[in-house]
Amino acid sequence: MMTPKKTVILGATTNSSRYAFVAANMLEEYGMEYIPVGIKTGKVNGKEILDLRQKPEVPDVHTVTLYIGARNLPEWHDYILSLHPKRIIFNPGTEDQSLMNKAKEQGVETVFGCTLVMLRSDQF
């Protein structure tokens, strides 16, 4: 059994064909607390997607898992770091060296990986 790690899904969506949606379902399946945050409105597994543009405060974040393309990430760097995560997972397509460097400077663990694979292989 994995230790629960409160996770912010950045780029959450109600579109069931997107990896962010699959990740929400898998985190639910593994009993992880998660907070969906994105530009799209709606619900994932009954949880309201918080509006990224409002930069919602989320206390006690362990992990931020990124589902926003690298080219769209720079405007959200400060917000992501303001959540004071212990870890940021850069899923495929979200690799952002600048954010990674800023995170490391603040002592945040950075992982280039896939949340789905990490959950399935007990590395989350």
N, C-alpha and C positions, 0 to 999 in steps of 0.2 A: 504494500500500500504506500503510495506516494504521499509525502507531506503536502497538505494544501498550500498552494502559493497563489495569493490573490493576483489575478492577471488582468491587465487592460488589453483588450483586443482593439488595436488602433486601425481603423479602416473597416469596422464591422459593417455588415450588410444583411439585408433580408434575402438577397439573391442566393438561392440554394446551390448554384453552380460555382460559387466563389469559395476559395480556400478559407477566407475569414469566417464564412458561415459554417463550413465543415469543422473548423477549429473550435467554434463556439459549441457545436454539438459534441465534439470529442472531449472538451474540457468538462462539459456537463456530465458526460458519461463517466469520466474519471473522478467526479466529485470535486472538481476544482472550482473555487469561487472566481467568477470572471465578470468584468464590466465591459459591455460593448460600447465603443465610442466611434463615431463616424460622421460622415457628411449626410449619408442617407438616413431618413427617418424610418421608424417602424420598430418591430420587436423581433428578437431572436430568442426562441424558447421562452417566450413570455416576458423577457427582459427588454425594457425600453432602451433603444440605442441613444446614448447621450450625444448631444450635438457638439462635434469637435470644434466648430467655429466659436462656441461659447467657452472653450477651454475649461471644461468642468473639472472641479477639484475632486480628486479621488484619494482618500487617505489609505495609508498602509499598503501601498502597492509593492508587490514583490517583483513581478515581471511585466514588462510591456512587450507584447508581440506585435510586430509591424506587418501590416497588410496594405501599406500605401507605397506606391511606386517611388523609387529613389529620387526621381526628378521632382516629385511633389513634396518630399519630406522637409527640405530646408526651412520652409515657413513654420514648421511645427517643432523644430529642434528645442526651442526654449520651453515650450509646453511639455514636451516629453520629459525633459530633464527636471522640470518643476514638479513632476510626480514623484521624484526621488526614488526611482525603482532601484532594486538591488541588481536587476538583470534586464537587458534588452535583447530580444531575439530578432535578428534580421532574417526574415524569411526570404526565399529566393525572389530576386527582383527588387528587394528593398535595401540592398547593400549601399550604405552611405558612409564613406570614409570619414567625412567631416563630423558627422554625428557620433560615429564610433570613437573618434579621438576625443571629442568633448566629454563623452560618457566616461571614458577611461580616466580622464583627468579628474573626474569627480568620484572615482573609485567604483564605477558601475561595471559589472561584468557584461561583456558583449559576446554574443554568440551568433556566428553565421551558421544558420541551421534551419530546420523545418520543425515547427511546433508539432505537427502531426506525427512525424517520425520520432521526435523526442518523447512524446507521450507514449507511443506504441512500444518504444524500446527502453522505457523506464529511465530516460535521461532527463526528464523534465524536472 
